[in-house]
Amino acid sequence: MRYLSRVRVIALLAFLALCAGMGWHSWAAVSSSGTAPSSRVRWIGRDWFLEGANLPWLHQGCDFGCQHHGGVLSSAVQLDARFRTLARHGVRVVRWYAFPGSAWQIGRGTGGAPTTIQGTRVFPDMDAAVALAAKYDIYLDLVLFSDTRTIPASWMSDPAQRAQLAGALGPLFRRYAHNRHVLSYELFDEPERGIDAAAVTAADVQATVSVLTATIHQDSHTLASIGPESVDRIGLWTGLGLDFYAPHWFTGMAPPSCALCTNTTHVATTYGADRPVVIGAMDPGGSASMAARRLASARARGYAGAMLWSVVGVAHPSAPSGAARVPLTATWRFAYATSDAGPHARPLNPCIGPQARLYRCPDLRMSPPSNLVARSAHGRVLLLSRNSINSMGIGPAELFGRPSGEYTMAAVQHLYLRRGGHISIATGATLFFKPVPGQYRYWKWKNAAAMQLWRLDGAGHPTQLVRVGPKTTYCLRDLQRTHGHLPGSPTSAHYPGCSQDSAVHSRTLGTSVGWSDIYPATYNENYINVTGLRGCFAYVHIADPTNVIYESNDDNNSSAVTVRLPWTGSRAGCPTARPLPVSSAGGDGY
């Protein structure tokens, strides 16, 4: 090409100026040829094919804002289990509807104008969701509005209300401005439905998208996107500053709507796509093999990601009969076979991958809390308990740390091979030079365990996390051989007690197969504050709550006993806790 038209030169200069002003959003440039958008999305320092799945909600319109009455907080146990399952099956992005329907979470003023987000209702649920995503190294694509017809048309048609809407959402954008687990805000799901129904004009929606996108980029590092009905509707949304487009594809879509009937070079040439194109809602088909083929086809055709519909079996408006659940075997195969499937901050867990048989993987289990005793001091009632982290796998749990600060070490996990030797995996574990009253300091594993107290309903189901204990840091040592019958259990201790050497240049912590790291009930911080509580509760111990030691099975890391408070030593009248609660608190574990 020997020259560019005046219009194209102006457009190119405008685009380059936009990228320059967007800081770390500038990954969204067109390819060097100028004919196709980038086939990857850049996040946490790498270019990724976004491998994801649609949640899309547990309780429609209530997940974010209803708290313990239908919100994320009321579904902590269920969501923890679901996210754990998604993570182990290679799902790295969860597309989740934030304010579907009427978006009641945004306050209304005179004439229905948006005022502000109801942060006191929304943020506790959102914080819990973001922490959960961080725990399992999952990244959230939050769909702000599900339909241009369900929110007031004046929010889009009135320039003043458009600005007010951006201002109302500003606290949300700023709250997670630097949180890498909030990947993107998708402004609208299939906004064309409202346009086609003449409920709102295309120009008004475009102006709203432009204003909201500029606000996101001004207030945060988070990406901005939109979810068109199909690839042939992308042209409505180009030139508005979005970071990627997320059109949909369901079985039965024919050209020109069919994303898997074309490729992104054609989409760019025909519809002007100038940013990466991610299939935001993709029909997985009727089997795991079909879903895997569709993921591979999307990647081969130049798409920057694909998010399968859905993990909860609800239908999408564009596919009312398509309520099949995502076959997670497909995402698992794709993730382990595709080097750029992500994003993920750390490697996938080889102990649950297709080559798991090559490794001697650990399996940490926590004994139920025991030797419970209540003590009163300084107006508080503390319920003390003995705890024990047990190594029950076919290989040891071992961390190797090097100094990263005055009192910290960045650690890698040593994962032993069946044929001999080991590999090192940077899982995000941290060693901490922990002070203990009257004993100076010890090098210990930070966030090795968690102690939690959950309120139980009349059937023994956990309903609310009410208290946590302060003890989270453990030596990870061979203190007692508790399960010597396990194959490979050494007859003598291999991993010693914690070092108190402040000048040590490296440190290895570990627990051998069949051995346990045990702390008596009277040990420092080994309690939960139960002051003022009455009723039935589950007293829970969880090993490795942030999942920084890769194991063959992380479903057995928690255990619990039922306690009746005030504690008298009797559990009379309280049902047995079931199922065992798991942590919904954060971290950066796999």
C-alpha positions in Angstrom: 0.0 0.0 0.0 1.7 3.2 -1.2 -0.6 5.7 0.5 -3.5 6.1 2.9 -6.6 8.1 2.3 -7.1 11.3 4.3 -9.9 9.7 6.3 -7.8 6.7 7.2 -4.9 8.8 8.2 -7.1 10.9 10.5 -8.6 7.7 11.9 -5.2 6.1 12.5 -3.8 9.2 14.2 -6.9 9.3 16.4 -6.5 5.7 17.3 -2.8 6.0 18.1 -3.6 9.0 20.3 -6.2 7.0 22.1 -3.8 4.1 22.7 -1.1 6.5 24.0 -3.6 8.0 26.5 -4.8 4.6 27.7 -1.6 3.5 29.4 -1.6 -0.3 29.9 -4.7 -0.6 27.8 -2.7 0.1 24.6 -2.4 -3.7 24.0 -5.6 -3.4 22.0 -3.9 -2.1 18.9 -4.7 -3.5 15.4 -2.2 -5.8 13.9 0.8 -4.5 11.9 -1.0 -5.2 8.6 -3.9 -3.1 9.6 -6.3 -5.7 8.4 -7.1 -7.8 11.5 -7.5 -7.1 15.2 -5.1 -8.7 17.6 -6.0 -12.3 18.3 -5.1 -12.1 21.9 -6.0 -9.9 25.0 -3.1 -8.6 27.1 -3.5 -8.9 30.8 -1.1 -9.4 33.8 1.8 -8.9 31.4 1.0 -11.6 28.8 -1.1 -12.0 25.7 -4.0 -14.5 26.3 -6.8 -16.4 24.5 -9.5 -15.8 27.1 -10.8 -19.2 28.1 -14.0 -18.7 30.0 -17.5 -19.6 30.9 -20.7 -17.7 31.7 -22.0 -18.0 35.2 -24.3 -15.9 34.5 -26.1 -15.6 37.9 -27.2 -17.6 40.9 -30.2 -15.4 41.7 -31.0 -13.1 38.8 -30.8 -9.5 39.8 -29.8 -10.3 43.3 -26.2 -11.6 43.3 -24.7 -8.2 43.8 -26.7 -6.3 46.4 -28.9 -8.8 48.3 -26.0 -9.9 50.6 -27.3 -12.6 53.0 -30.7 -12.7 51.3 -29.8 -14.0 47.9 -26.5 -12.2 47.2 -23.0 -13.6 46.9 -22.6 -13.6 50.6 -25.6 -15.9 51.1 -24.0 -18.4 48.6 -20.5 -18.4 49.8 -20.2 -22.2 50.2 -21.9 -22.9 46.9 -19.8 -20.4 45.0 -16.6 -21.5 46.6 -17.2 -25.1 45.4 -18.2 -23.9 42.0 -15.2 -21.6 41.5 -12.9 -24.4 42.7 -14.4 -26.7 40.1 -14.1 -24.2 37.4 -10.5 -23.4 38.2 -9.4 -27.0 38.2 -11.1 -27.5 34.8 -9.2 -24.7 33.3 -11.9 -21.9 33.2 -9.9 -18.7 33.7 -12.6 -16.1 33.0 -16.1 -16.0 34.5 -18.6 -13.8 32.7 -21.1 -12.7 35.4 -24.0 -10.3 35.2 -23.7 -7.5 37.7 -26.9 -5.6 37.4 -29.3 -7.5 35.1 -32.9 -6.4 34.7 -33.8 -3.0 36.1 -30.4 -2.3 37.7 -32.1 -1.5 41.0 -28.6 -1.2 42.6 -28.3 2.2 41.0 -30.3 4.8 42.9 -32.8 7.1 41.1 -33.4 10.7 41.6 -35.7 13.3 40.1 -37.2 12.1 36.8 -35.6 8.7 37.3 -32.1 10.1 36.8 -29.3 7.8 38.1 -27.8 9.1 41.3 -25.2 6.7 42.8 -24.5 3.0 43.1 -25.8 1.6 46.4 -22.4 0.7 47.6 -23.3 -0.4 51.1 -25.5 -3.1 49.5 -23.4 -3.9 46.4 -19.8 -3.8 47.6 -19.9 -6.5 50.3 -21.2 -9.0 47.6 -18.8 -7.7 45.0 -15.8 -7.8 47.4 -16.6 -11.4 48.2 -16.9 -12.3 44.5 -13.5 -10.6 43.7 -11.9 -12.3 46.7 -13.2 -15.7 45.5 -11.9 -15.0 42.0 -8.5 -14.2 43.5 -8.4 -17.3 45.6 -8.8 -19.5 42.5 -6.8 -17.3 40.1 -10.0 -16.5 38.0 -10.7 -13.2 36.3 -14.1 -11.6 36.2 -15.9 -10.1 33.1 -18.7 -8.2 34.8 -21.7 -7.5 32.5 -23.1 -4.2 33.8 -26.5 -4.1 32.1 -28.3 -7.1 30.5 -30.5 -5.2 28.1 -31.0 -1.6 26.9 -34.7 -2.1 27.3 -34.7 -2.8 31.0 -33.1 0.4 32.3 -34.5 3.9 31.9 -34.2 5.1 28.3 -33.3 8.5 29.6 -30.1 7.2 31.0 -29.0 6.8 27.4 -31.0 9.5 25.6 -30.4 12.4 28.0 -26.7 13.7 27.8 -27.0 14.9 31.4 -28.2 11.5 32.7 -25.5 9.7 30.7 -23.0 11.7 32.6 -24.8 11.0 35.9 -24.7 7.3 35.1 -21.0 7.4 34.6 -20.7 9.3 37.9 -22.9 6.7 39.6 -20.7 3.9 38.5 -17.4 5.7 39.2 -17.1 4.3 42.8 -17.4 0.8 41.4 -14.7 1.4 38.8 -12.4 3.1 41.4 -12.9 0.4 44.1 -11.3 -2.3 41.9 -9.1 0.0 39.8 -6.0 -2.0 40.5 -7.4 -5.4 41.1 -6.2 -7.7 38.4 -9.0 -10.2 39.0 -11.6 -7.7 37.7 -10.6 -8.1 34.1 -13.4 -6.1 32.3 -16.7 -4.4 32.5 -19.0 -5.4 29.6 -21.3 -2.5 29.3 -24.3 -4.1 27.7 -25.4 -7.6 26.7 -26.8 -7.6 23.2 -27.7 -3.9 23.2 -29.1 -4.3 19.7 -32.3 -5.8 21.1 -33.4 -2.5 22.4 -32.3 -0.7 19.3 -34.2 -3.1 17.0 -37.3 -2.7 19.2 -37.0 1.1 18.8 -36.8 1.4 22.6 -33.6 3.4 22.2 -31.6 4.8 19.3 -28.3 3.4 18.2 -26.8 6.9 18.5 -27.9 7.2 22.1 -26.5 3.8 23.1 -23.2 4.6 21.3 -22.9 7.9 23.2 -23.5 6.0 26.5 -20.9 3.4 25.6 -18.4 6.1 24.8 -19.0 8.0 28.1 -18.9 4.8 30.2 -15.7 3.5 28.4 -13.9 6.8 29.0 -14.9 6.7 32.7 -13.6 3.2 33.1 -10.3 4.1 31.5 -10.0 7.3 33.6 -10.9 5.6 36.9 -9.2 2.2 36.6 -7.0 -0.2 34.7 -9.9 -2.4 33.9 -10.8 -3.2 30.3 -14.1 -2.2 28.7 -16.1 -4.3 26.3 -19.6 -4.8 24.8 -21.5 -8.0 23.9 -23.1 -7.6 20.5 -25.7 -10.1 19.3 -23.4 -11.4 16.6 -20.2 -10.6 14.8 -22.1 -8.7 12.0 -23.3 -6.2 14.6 -19.8 -5.2 15.8 -19.7 -2.2 13.4 -22.1 -0.4 15.6 -19.5 -0.3 18.4 -16.3 0.5 16.7 -14.5 3.8 17.3 -15.9 4.2 20.8 -12.7 3.3 22.7 -13.6 -0.2 23.8 -10.8 -2.6 24.5 -12.4 -5.7 22.9 -15.7 -6.9 21.4 -17.5 -9.9 22.8 -20.2 -10.9 20.2 -22.3 -14.1 20.7 -22.6 -17.3 18.8 -25.2 -20.0 19.2 -26.1 -23.1 17.2 -28.4 -22.1 14.3 -26.8 -18.8 13.6 -26.1 -18.5 9.9 -23.8 -16.1 8.0 -23.3 -13.3 8.4 -24.1 -13.7 12.1 -22.2 -17.0 12.5 -18.8 -16.3 14.2 -17.5 -19.8 13.5 -18.4 -19.5 9.8 -15.8 -16.8 9.3 -12.6 -15.4 10.9 -11.5 -12.2 12.4 -9.7 -10.9 9.3 -13.1 -11.0 7.5 -14.8 -9.5 10.6 -12.3 -6.6 10.6 -12.5 -6.0 6.8 -16.3 -6.3 6.7 -17.4 -4.8 10.0 -14.5 -2.7 11.0 -13.4 -4.6 14.1 -10.3 -2.8 15.3 -9.9 -4.5 18.6 -9.6 -8.1 19.7 -12.8 -10.1 19.2 -13.8 -12.5 22.0 -16.9 -14.8 21.6 -18.6 -13.7 24.8 -21.3 -16.3 24.8 -20.7 -19.5 22.8 -22.9 -22.5 22.5 -20.8 -25.5 23.7 -22.8 -28.0 21.7 -24.0 -31.3 22.9 -20.8 -33.0 24.1 -17.4 -32.4 25.6 -15.7 -33.3 22.3 -17.8 -30.8 20.4 -17.2 -28.0 22.9 -13.4 -28.7 22.7 -13.6 -28.5 18.9 -15.4 -25.2 19.1 -12.9 -23.7 21.5 -10.1 -24.8 19.2 -12.0 -23.5 16.1 -12.5 -20.1 17.7 -8.8 -19.8 18.5 -7.8 -21.0 15.0 -10.1 -18.4 13.4 -8.3 -15.6 15.2 -10.7 -14.9 18.0 -9.1 -13.6 21.2 -11.2 -15.9 23.5 -14.4 -17.8 23.9 -16.7 -18.0 26.9 -19.0 -21.0 26.9 -22.7 -20.7 27.9 -23.3 -21.6 30.7 -22.3 -23.2 34.0 -25.7 -23.0 35.6 -27.9 -24.3 32.9 -30.0 -21.2 32.2 -31.1 -20.1 28.7 -29.9 -17.0 27.0 -32.4 -14.7 25.2 -30.7 -15.4 21.9 -30.9 -19.2 22.5 -34.0 -19.8 24.6 -33.7 -23.6 24.2 -30.0 -23.6 24.9 -29.8 -24.3 28.6 -27.2 -27.1 28.6 -24.4 -26.9 31.1 -20.8 -26.4 30.0 -19.0 -29.7 29.7 -16.0 -28.9 31.8 -14.0 -31.8 30.5 -13.7 -29.7 27.3 -12.3 -26.7 29.1 -9.9 -28.9 31.1 -8.5 -30.5 27.9 -8.2 -27.2 26.1 -6.5 -25.4 29.0 -3.8 -28.0 29.5 -3.2 -28.3 25.7 -3.1 -24.6 24.9 -0.2 -22.5 26.2 -1.9 -19.2 26.0 -5.3 -20.2 27.4 -5.9 -17.9 30.3 -5.2 -15.6 31.9 -3.6 -17.2 34.9 -0.9 -15.8 37.2 0.7 -19.1 37.9 1.0 -22.4 36.1 -1.9 -24.8 36.1 -1.8 -27.6 38.7 0.0 -30.6 37.2 -1.4 -32.8 39.9 -4.8 -32.6 38.3 -3.7 -32.4 34.7 -3.5 -35.0 32.0 0.1 -36.0 33.1 -0.6 -36.2 36.8 0.7 -39.8 36.9 4.2 -38.4 36.4 4.2 -36.8 39.8 4.3 -37.7 43.5 1.7 -35.2 44.5 0.9 -34.2 48.1 -2.5 -34.3 49.7 -3.0 -32.1 52.7 -5.8 -32.8 55.1 -6.9 -31.1 58.3 -7.9 -33.0 61.3 -11.2 -31.9 62.9 -10.7 -29.3 65.7 -10.2 -31.1 69.0 -9.5 -30.4 72.7 -11.9 -27.4 72.6 -11.9 -25.3 75.7 -13.3 -21.8 76.4 -11.3 -19.2 78.2 -12.4 -15.7 79.3 -10.0 -12.8 79.4 -10.3 -9.1 79.2 -14.0 -9.3 78.5 -13.6 -11.7 75.6 -14.5 -15.4 75.4 -12.0 -17.4 73.3 -12.7 -20.9 72.1 -9.4 -22.7 71.8 -8.7 -25.8 69.7 -6.0 -28.3 68.8 -5.2 -28.5 65.1 -3.2 -30.7 62.8 -2.2 -30.4 59.2 -1.6 -33.9 57.9 0.3 -35.0 54.8 -1.6 -37.8 53.2 -0.5 -38.0 49.6 2.1 -40.0 47.7 4.7 -37.2 48.0 5.7 -34.6 50.5 4.3 -31.0 50.7 7.5 -28.9 50.3 8.1 -25.2 49.9 11.5 -23.6 49.2 11.9 -19.9 50.0 14.4 -17.1 49.3 14.3 -13.7 50.9 11.9 -11.1 49.3 11.8 -8.6 52.2 13.0 -8.1 55.7 10.6 -10.7 57.2 9.4 -12.5 54.1 10.5 -15.1 51.5 9.0 -15.8 48.1 8.6 -19.6 47.9 8.2 -22.2 45.2 6.7 -25.6 45.6 9.0 -28.6 45.0 6.9 -31.2 43.3 8.6 -34.6 43.2 8.6 -36.8 40.1 8.0 -40.6 40.2 11.1 -41.2 38.2 13.2 -39.1 40.6 14.1 -35.4 41.1 11.6 -32.6 41.3 10.2 -29.6 39.5 9.8 -26.1 41.0 6.5 -24.3 40.6 5.9 -20.7 41.5 2.5 -21.0 43.1 2.6 -17.7 45.0 3.5 -19.1 48.4 5.1 -16.9 51.0 7.2 -17.7 54.1 7.0 -15.2 57.0 9.4 -14.6 59.9 6.6 -14.9 62.4 6.9 -13.3 65.9 5.7 -15.5 68.8 5.4 -13.9 72.2 8.3 -14.9 74.4 10.0 -16.9 71.6 11.4 -14.3 69.2 10.6 -15.3 65.5 10.3 -18.4 63.3 10.3 -18.9 59.5 6.8 -20.2 58.8 4.4 -20.7 55.9 2.0 -17.8 55.7 -1.7 -18.6 55.2 -1.0 -22.2 55.8 -4.5 -22.7 57.4 -7.6 -20.9 58.4 -9.9 -21.2 61.4 -13.5 -20.2 60.8 -16.8 -20.2 62.6 -20.0 -20.7 60.5 -23.6 -20.3 61.8 -25.7 -23.4 61.1 -29.4 -23.6 60.2 -31.7 -26.1 61.7 -30.6 -28.8 59.2 -26.9 -28.2 59.9 -26.2 -26.3 56.7 -23.7 -23.4 57.0 -25.4 -20.1 56.4 -22.9 -17.4 57.3 -19.3 -17.0 58.2 -19.3 -15.1 61.4 -15.8 -15.2 62.9 -12.3 -16.2 62.0 -9.3 -17.1 64.1 -5.9 -15.3 64.1 -3.7 -18.3 63.6 -2.9 -18.7 59.9 0.9 -19.3 59.9 2.4 -22.7 60.5 5.9 -24.3 60.4 5.1 -27.1 58.0 7.3 -29.7 59.6 7.5 -33.3 60.6 6.4 -33.2 64.2 4.6 -36.5 64.5 4.2 -39.6 62.3 0.5 -40.0 62.5 -0.2 -42.1 59.4 2.9 -44.3 59.1 0.9 -47.0 57.2 0.9 -44.8 54.0 3.3 -45.9 51.3 6.5 -43.8 51.2 6.1 -42.6 54.8 9.7 -42.2 56.3 10.2 -43.7 59.7 12.1 -40.7 60.9 11.5 -37.0 60.6 12.9 -35.4 57.5 11.7 -31.8 57.8 12.8 -30.1 61.0 11.2 -27.4 63.1 11.1 -23.8 62.2 14.4 -21.8 61.9 14.9 -18.8 64.0 17.9 -17.6 61.9 17.0 -14.1 60.6 20.1 -14.1 58.3 19.3 -17.4 56.5 19.6 -17.1 52.7 17.0 -19.8 51.9 14.7 -22.1 53.8 12.9 -25.3 53.0 9.7 -26.2 54.8 7.8 -29.4 54.4 5.8 -32.3 55.8 6.6 -35.9 54.8 4.0 -38.4 53.7 2.3 -39.8 56.8 3.5 -37.0 59.1 1.7 -34.1 60.7 2.3 -30.5 61.9 0.4 -30.2 65.1 -0.4 -27.4 67.5 -2.0 -27.8 70.9 -5.1 -25.8 71.8 -3.0 -23.6 74.1 -0.6 -22.5 71.4 -0.4 -18.8 70.5 -3.4 -17.5 68.5 -5.0 -21.0 68.4 -8.5 -19.7 69.0 -11.7 -18.0 67.7 -13.2 -15.2 69.5 -16.8 -16.3 70.3 -17.8 -13.4 72.6 -21.5 -12.8 72.5 -22.5 -15.6 70.2 -25.4 -18.0 70.9 -26.6 -20.9 68.9 -25.2 -23.7 66.7 -22.0 -23.2 64.8 -19.5 -25.2 62.8 -15.9 -24.7 64.0 -13.8 -25.2 60.9 -10.1 -25.8 60.2 -8.9 -25.5 56.6 -5.5 -26.5 55.3 -4.0 -24.3 52.6 -7.1 -22.0 52.1 -5.3 -20.0 49.4 -4.3 -23.1 47.5 -0.6 -22.4 47.1 0.5 -26.0 47.5 -0.7 -28.0 44.5 -2.3 -31.2 45.5 -3.9 -34.3 44.0 -7.1 -33.4 45.9 -8.1 -30.1 47.4 -11.6 -31.1 48.2 -10.6 -32.7 51.5 -8.7 -29.8 53.0 -11.3 -28.8 55.5 -12.9 -30.4 58.6 -15.3 -29.2 61.2 -17.0 -30.0 64.5 -20.3 -28.6 65.7 -20.3 -26.4 68.7 -23.1 -24.9 70.7 -22.4 -21.5 72.1 -22.0 -20.4 74.8 -19.6 -23.3 75.0 -20.1 -25.7 77.9 -18.5 -28.8 76.3 -21.9 -30.0 75.1 -23.3 -30.0 71.5 -26.7 -31.1 72.6 -29.5 -29.8 70.4 -27.3 -28.9 67.5 -27.3 -30.8 64.2 -24.1 -32.1 62.7 -22.5 -29.6 60.3 -23.0 -30.5 56.6 -21.6 -30.0 54.2 -18.3 -28.9 55.6 -17.9 -25.1 55.0 -15.0 -23.9 52.9 -13.4 -20.5 52.8 -14.7 -17.7 50.7 -11.9 -15.3 51.7 -9.3 -14.3 49.3 -5.7 -14.9 48.4 -4.0 -15.6 45.1 -4.1 -19.4 45.1 -4.9 -21.6 42.2 
